């Protein structure tokens, strides 16, 4: 029986969401904390005179992450959520300690590959789905998204300071210790699920993969997240050197990153609200891609101008924050409800592949063609994305609502779906009898929420 959306999260749901968001944040911290200083550190290691190897070491995390992310999620269905998550955290910690003790760039690369091999994102999401009611799952996912965004901002702002205090090896070791502490959180803080079940909205289903891969609008978004993170990895092979050339030593790079990040975040909320409330999400989205293109061109032409680099970074972070916040929302709006988990799995895999590709190509270009070529590459990615996004169908002004209705036969599910389609504001109905769930795409301008709940509470 569905519960009112006005009901707050239960204590168990809050504990699950907060603890799992913390683990997500830890993983992002481990990935992002070294981002603003890694290239400078790598230059001091044997092999660090080759920017191609620097890029590979930075991006290797993404390759193993992309390969193992969905298999880890599937393994959690078979062997249990917590055991798989704990194994992943152990692998992640081992990779962190290996990288911390590496004496050359190849050793760091192996450590980064091991870090990425602890690919527990899908298993964490599945555990969260086990521990939350359908109508509270979006709220819990939003908590995780906010934590990831905060981890990114904190990492860029504090990474240079940690580099000065403990160096990159110390940062790797700290990440490893935090991963081991996270195991204790999983074991003793995160609630145990009453039962493990498959959730179409949160997990990848191989049977739905073909539908997702044939959806042109989803492919545009997958290219977008691939390009966004490829450009991010590539540019941070170069940007630290540009700031040093501008006269700012590495330990003070936070004096650039912190102000531009805070200023860009101030602009984020009103822009996203405007796009969602006014139905102008496509306009905001395309404008942000265009802004990202401008930022990359600006970086290419201002490499030797300190304040030019700072101005271009501000434009970059404005665009990055808008796009990073918009893309998951667009995937949710466009994906078929029964394939939402699969669509997000492909999306997350595309993101990880982008990190690897950007590190590899950005490093090669920096080594063989010069730093400006890296930003030309990034601008090219953004230019292709801009052309693709300009042709996208404006996303429907809908949101997803989920309800648990209990086990249904195929005939009962079909009858229930027919009844639900007549309610005002209900744009699409998917009934999953094997999961006992109803997924509705409803209008953001209002829908007959009470009527739907009355039908579902009345035994259909």
Residue pairs with C-beta under 8 A, 6 or more apart in sequence:
1 404
1 405
1 406
1 456
1 457
2 134
2 135
2 403
2 404
2 405
2 453
2 456
2 457
3 133
3 135
4 453
5 135
5 401
5 449
7 135
9 17
9 132
9 136
9 139
9 140
12 131
12 191
13 131
13 132
13 133
13 136
13 140
15 189
15 190
15 191
16 127
16 128
16 131
16 132
16 140
16 190
16 191
17 128
17 132
17 139
17 140
17 143
17 144
18 143
19 185
19 186
19 189
19 190
20 124
20 127
20 128
20 144
20 190
21 143
21 144
21 146
21 147
22 147
22 182
22 185
23 85
23 89
23 120
23 124
23 182
23 185
23 186
24 121
24 124
24 144
24 147
24 148
24 151
25 147
25 148
25 150
25 151
26 151
26 175
26 178
26 179
26 182
27 92
27 118
27 120
27 121
28 147
28 148
28 151
28 152
28 155
29 151
29 154
29 155
29 175
29 178
30 92
30 96
30 115
30 175
30 178
30 179
31 61
31 115
32 151
32 152
32 155
32 156
32 159
33 155
33 158
33 159
33 162
33 171
33 175
34 41
34 159
34 168
34 171
34 172
35 58
35 155
35 156
35 159
35 232
35 236
36 155
36 156
36 159
36 160
36 236
36 239
36 240
36 253
36 257
37 159
37 160
37 163
37 168
37 240
37 250
37 253
38 54
38 57
38 58
38 168
38 236
38 240
39 51
39 54
39 58
39 236
39 237
39 238
39 240
39 241
40 163
40 240
40 241
40 244
40 250
41 163
41 167
41 168
42 48
42 53
42 54
42 57
42 58
42 105
42 108
43 49
43 54
45 102
45 103
45 104
45 105
45 108
46 103
46 104
46 105
47 53
47 104
47 105
47 106
48 54
48 105
50 105
50 363
50 367
51 237
51 363
51 364
51 366
51 367
52 360
52 363
52 364
52 366
52 367
52 368
53 105
53 106
53 109
53 363
54 105
54 237
54 363
54 366
55 233
55 234
55 237
55 358
55 359
55 360
55 361
55 362
55 363
55 364
55 366
56 109
56 359
56 360
56 363
57 105
57 108
57 109
57 112
57 359
58 112
58 233
58 236
58 237
58 359
58 363
59 233
59 355
59 356
59 357
59 358
59 359
59 360
59 363
60 109
60 112
60 113
60 116
60 356
60 359
61 112
61 113
61 115
61 116
61 355
61 356
62 116
62 229
62 233
62 351
62 352
62 353
62 354
62 355
62 356
62 357
62 359
63 113
63 116
63 352
63 353
63 356
64 113
64 114
64 115
64 116
64 117
64 119
65 116
65 117
65 119
65 121
65 352
65 355
66 349
66 352
66 353
66 356
67 119
68 116
68 117
68 119
69 119
69 121
69 122
69 345
69 348
69 349
69 352
70 122
70 204
70 345
70 349
71 119
72 84
72 88
72 119
72 120
72 121
72 122
72 123
73 121
73 122
73 123
73 125
73 126
73 203
73 204
73 345
74 122
74 204
75 84
75 123
76 84
76 85
76 122
76 123
76 126
76 127
76 196
77 126
77 196
77 198
77 203
80 196
81 123
81 126
81 127
81 130
81 193
81 196
82 127
82 186
82 187
82 190
82 192
84 120
84 123
85 120
85 123
85 124
85 127
85 186
86 183
86 186
86 187
87 118
88 118
88 119
88 120
88 123
89 118
89 120
89 179
89 180
89 182
89 183
89 186
90 118
90 179
90 183
91 114
91 115
91 117
91 118
92 114
92 115
92 117
92 118
92 120
92 176
92 179
93 118
93 176
93 177
93 179
93 180
94 114
94 176
95 110
95 111
95 112
95 113
95 114
95 115
95 116
95 117
95 118
95 176
96 111
96 115
96 172
96 173
96 175
96 176
96 179
97 111
97 172
97 173
97 176
98 107
98 110
98 111
98 114
99 107
99 108
99 110
99 111
99 112
99 114
99 115
99 169
99 172
100 111
100 169
100 170
100 172
100 173
100 176
101 107
101 169
102 108
102 110
102 111
102 169
111 172
115 175
116 352
118 179
121 348
122 203
122 204
122 345
122 348
125 141
125 202
125 203
125 341
125 344
126 196
126 199
126 202
126 203
127 190
127 193
128 137
128 140
128 141
128 144
128 202
129 137
129 199
129 201
129 202
129 203
130 193
130 194
130 195
130 196
130 197
130 199
131 190
131 191
131 193
132 140
133 404
134 201
134 402
134 403
134 404
134 437
135 401
135 402
135 403
137 201
137 202
137 402
138 400
145 325
145 328
149 321
149 324
149 325
153 261
153 265
156 254
156 257
156 258
156 261
157 254
157 257
157 258
157 261
158 254
159 171
159 253
159 254
160 250
160 251
160 252
160 253
160 254
160 257
161 251
161 254
162 170
162 171
162 174
163 171
163 250
163 251
164 250
164 251
166 173
166 174
197 435
198 205
198 435
199 341
199 435
200 208
200 337
200 338
200 339
200 340
200 341
200 342
200 432
200 435
200 437
200 439
201 337
201 340
201 341
201 400
201 402
201 439
202 340
202 341
202 344
203 341
203 342
203 345
204 341
204 342
204 344
204 345
204 346
205 339
205 341
205 342
208 336
208 338
208 339
208 342
209 342
209 346
211 336
211 339
211 342
212 218
212 335
212 339
212 342
212 343
212 346
213 219
213 346
215 334
215 335
215 343
217 334
217 392
217 393
218 331
218 334
218 335
218 343
218 346
218 347
220 388
220 389
220 391
220 392
221 327
221 330
221 331
221 334
221 347
222 346
222 347
222 350
223 350
223 384
223 385
223 388
224 289
224 323
224 327
224 385
224 388
224 389
225 327
225 347
225 350
225 351
225 354
226 350
226 351
226 353
226 354
226 357
227 354
227 381
227 382
227 384
227 385
228 292
228 320
228 323
228 324
228 327
228 351
228 354
228 385
229 351
229 352
229 354
229 355
229 358
230 354
230 355
230 357
230 358
230 361
230 362
230 378
230 381
231 292
231 296
231 358
231 378
231 381
231 382
232 320
232 355
232 358
233 354
233 355
233 356
233 358
233 359
233 362
234 358
234 359
234 361
234 362
234 363
234 365
234 374
234 377
234 378
235 296
235 299
235 316
235 362
235 374
235 375
235 378
237 359
237 362
237 363
237 366
237 374
238 303
238 362
238 366
238 371
238 374
238 375
239 299
239 309
239 313
240 250
240 253
241 371
242 299
242 303
242 309
242 371
243 250
243 253
243 256
243 306
243 309
244 250
245 303
245 304
245 306
246 305
246 306
246 309
247 306
248 255
248 256
248 306
256 310
256 313
257 313
260 310
260 313
260 314
260 317
261 317
263 314
264 314
264 317
264 318
264 320
264 321
265 321
267 318
267 321
268 318
268 321
268 322
268 325
271 284
271 322
272 284
272 322
272 325
272 326
274 280
274 284
275 281
275 283
275 284
275 285
275 326
276 329
276 444
279 394
279 397
279 444
281 326
281 329
281 330
281 394
281 395
282 389
282 392
282 394
282 395
284 322
284 326
285 322
285 323
285 326
285 330
285 389
286 386
286 389
286 390
288 318
288 319
288 322
288 323
288 326
289 319
289 323
289 382
289 385
289 386
289 389
290 386
291 315
291 318
291 319
291 322
292 316
292 319
292 320
292 323
292 382
293 379
293 382
293 383
293 386
294 315
295 312
295 313
295 315
295 316
295 319
296 316
296 375
296 376
296 378
296 379
296 382
297 375
297 379
298 308
298 311
298 312
298 315
299 309
299 312
299 313
299 316
299 375
299 378
300 372
300 375
300 376
300 379
301 308
301 372
302 308
302 309
302 311
302 312
303 309
303 371
303 372
303 375
327 347
328 344
328 347
330 395
331 340
331 343
331 344
331 347
332 340
332 344
332 399
332 400
333 395
333 396
333 398
333 399
333 441
334 343
334 395
334 396
335 342
335 343
335 344
336 343
336 430
337 400
337 428
337 430
337 439
337 440
337 441
338 430
338 432
338 439
340 400
340 439
361 377
362 374
362 377
362 378
365 373
365 374
365 377
366 373
366 374
396 427
396 441
397 443
397 444
397 445
398 427
398 428
398 441
398 442
398 443
398 444
399 441
399 442
399 444
400 439
400 440
400 441
400 442
401 439
401 440
401 441
401 442
401 452
402 437
402 438
402 439
402 440
403 437
403 438
403 440
403 452
403 453
403 456
404 436
404 437
404 438
405 416
405 431
405 436
405 437
405 438
405 456
405 460
406 436
407 433
407 436
408 416
408 431
408 433
408 436
409 433
410 433
412 433
412 460
413 431
413 432
413 433
414 431
415 460
416 431
416 438
416 460
417 429
417 430
417 431
419 455
419 460
420 426
420 429
420 431
420 438
420 440
420 452
420 455
421 429
423 447
423 448
423 451
423 452
423 455
424 446
424 447
424 448
424 451
425 442
425 443
425 445
425 446
425 447
425 448
426 440
426 441
426 442
426 443
426 447
426 448
426 452
427 441
427 442
427 443
428 440
428 441
429 438
429 439
429 440
430 438
430 439
430 440
431 437
431 438
431 439
432 438
432 439
438 456
440 452
442 449
